[in-house]
Amino acid sequence: MADENDNDRIDDNQKPEKMFTLKKWNAVAMWSWDVECDTCAICRVQVMDACLRCQAESKKDSYGKQDCVVVWGECNHSFHYCCMSLWVKQNNRCPLCQQEWSIQRMGK
Amino acid sequence: MISLFTVTDSRFCPQSNKIPPKSAKKSLPIVNFRGYPIIIEHLLENQHAQLTDGLKAILYSKEPDISLENLFQIVDNLNDTEHRERLFQLLTDVIEGYLNNEKFALLNKSRDGVVFCHLLALWRSYSQKVIIIKNVYIKYDRCCQNGLKYNAVQMVCTELFKNIIILEQTLKNRIVSQLLLTINESRQGNVLDKNEIDTIISILLQMDIYKDVFENRYLLESKNYFLEQSVLVKSKSVEEFLKQTNKCISTEARREYLPEESNEKVLKIIYEEMVANNLDYILDKGFESLMDSSHTDVLAILYDLCKNVPHGVEIIADHFQKYILLKCTTIVVRTTEKSMIQEIIEFKDKLEAVIATSFGENRLFSELLRTVFTKVINTKGCEPAQNLAKYLDSKLRSKYLNENALENILKKVMVIFRYIQEKDVFEAYYRKDLARRLIFGKSTSQDEERSVISKLKVECGEYFTAKMEGMFRDVNVSRDINADFKQYLSNVHPNLAHSDISVMVLTNSFWTSSTGNHQLVVPADLLRYQSIFRKYYCFTHNGRKLDWQSNLAHCIVRASFANSVKELQVSLFQTIVLLLFNDHDTLTTSRIQELTKIDPSELKIVLRSLSWGKTKILIKDFDENAIAPTDSFTFNRNFSDKLFRIKINQLQMKESIEEQKVTEKNILVDRQFQMDAAIVRILKRKRIISHNELVAEVYNVMNLPVAPQDLKKRIELLIDREYIKRDSDNTAMYTYIA
């Protein structure tokens, strides 16, 4: 972790006579897709992991994993983008609620 | 006939010829033939007597009455078909007489040693005399060549010597026992007269009686001797005994006066009597201690000895295997997590050194080493895998190892890793420790970290290290995010831009996440930063949500004590507690809990770390180890330390039992998936398979321990999920549902 800028204060407003002042803060956060159901209904793999196809292909390309993003439909259901793009070729409806599929947003 | 022989050598020119030349006789017409043989007979007698006297003189080393020249002439003259027989008879009679004489002289010598000496002297002088006699009889000899009796005189002389002297029962026994005695003395360490023995042996060899007269008894005697020696194994230490045996072998192999064949036979006896018959006793008695003390030189002797014994190497290998099994099991069972791997590695190094230096790099031994280690290590479930991960962690964090030393350790660890069956356990624990090292910046060397990953990848494939690589990627990505975030802050919140804050954003699925403490009362400043960062991050990364891992966050807090200002390296929990004392002088445990909402068990550890040991930032009212809800804490204004930056032991970082349980559960879940995959794969290939076959195949494919009842459960679940079904005719068969 970066130890530079040790001289910077977190909050210059704090009065120096205070016994304890916070000088540096190294926070840790986990990110995950903001989804209601954490499993992709098409490939049955957790949306956090790459979809089955990408996992199989990642043997060739070790960065394949990063590109397997999540897509949300207007119905708020979420799937792997890869899975969904194959799905809509056959059936342009959400596999979970049968509504017309249209992309609300995509993960990145 | 005689006249046909002409003497060409000038040295043999006749000087005083008593026989008148025949040519003179030829001119005479012979009328009355009767008287002629008488004269010849008379002449013959005379000549025979002269020859006998001459030969005797030669043999008894006296001045002969007539010259050798004349003797030669006599032989020459009598060397015709008619008289040859007599000539030969005469020679043998004289020699026989002489040798018999000498034999009695020898027999009268009482002591064996003297006999030996005299015999040698006799042989030497006899040989000299035989040469002279040979020259006297040279005409006879040459004549014999045609009759296929080459060197007849020499042969006869030797034969006579052999029959009369050597093969004489008493003398023979004396000679042989003297020889055996001398060799025996040399075995005891006396220096022997090699020349003497050499001569005797060569006589025996020359006479072609070596085997019958000497070798058979020699071998018998040697066998008894080494049988006697081998009993010493009971009284001597194994080391001494082996060294002695080795010495015996090298001396016996170097008896150059005996034919090589005999030496080889004796060696065979030694190997049999001293090594083969005692091998089990030797190994039972001393192998363990020799191995324990790494006596590579003695072990090398042992190995070399056993190489010459039928099944010798296999017998050692057998003991070697038992030894490893015993020691390795002791290590695995007895040692604690800290020392187990270190001891296994040390033990293995020791064994490898022994194999390399003592056992001639025999592959049999290295193979045994591998199988026994694999077997033993895997008897203790997941513990060794877990310990290996921890061992590696401690080495990767160590400040005292340079890269070479570390690389060396890595190689050894990888070998142990290969032995371990439950590689998934290793992966889980290693990843957990890796997370710590990455988050808290504890790794000594990034290169070595990568080196471990690439080694694991080679060993177990891409899938095994995918998450670890993801973790490294997260750390790098976080660095970029932080740089961008600083830029963003200076643009959007210029007043906060100088704050020293960094956020590590980790991908949930690579790291083992813990549920963040949502109730935690985070100081307002921090909350503000959190929300700014979250807003920034979610803006740049669509569709993601962030979970703050308060248990992993760490801070530097500046503390003003009465005499000095220090910087404290603390966890977020510790920070939150310390910051409370800006507004309060004294706080009880329960009050702190109320104010911070830190989990009570966690809080206890935090408070203990702050009021315990060398870093007593807070003073507890009772100086006890346990922390009760009513205990109260006060700021220790007089705290002092010679360092400026003080690291406060973050006790909560110690692995808790719950954490371990979570890890173990994750491992089990992963195993179930692997089992499912294995079952489905097998069925997809076979289409229809019986239960027993399926179980056998799964065991074959999975290199992880599988409990039969778990496997059964997985099969049931797969049937429920309609991946497979029981065959309608035979319920013991499964079919794949496409």
Interface residues (C-beta under 8 A of the other chain):
Chain A: M1 A2 D3 N5 D6 D8 R9 I10 D11 D12 P16 E17 K18 M19 F20 T21 L22 K23 K24 W25 N26 A27 V28 A29 M30 W31 S32 W33 D34 Q46 M48 D49 S58 K59 S62 K65 Q66 V69 V70 W72 R105 M106 G107 K108
Chain B: I439 F440 G441 E462 A466 E469 G470 R473 R479 N482 H498 S499 D500 I501 S502 V503 M504 V505 L506 T507 N508 S509 W511 S513 P523 D525 L526 Y529 Q530 F533 Y537 H541 N542 G543 R544 K545 L546 D547 W548 Q549 L552 A553 H554 C555 I556 V557 R558 A559 S560 E567 L572 T575 L578 L579 F581 N582 F635
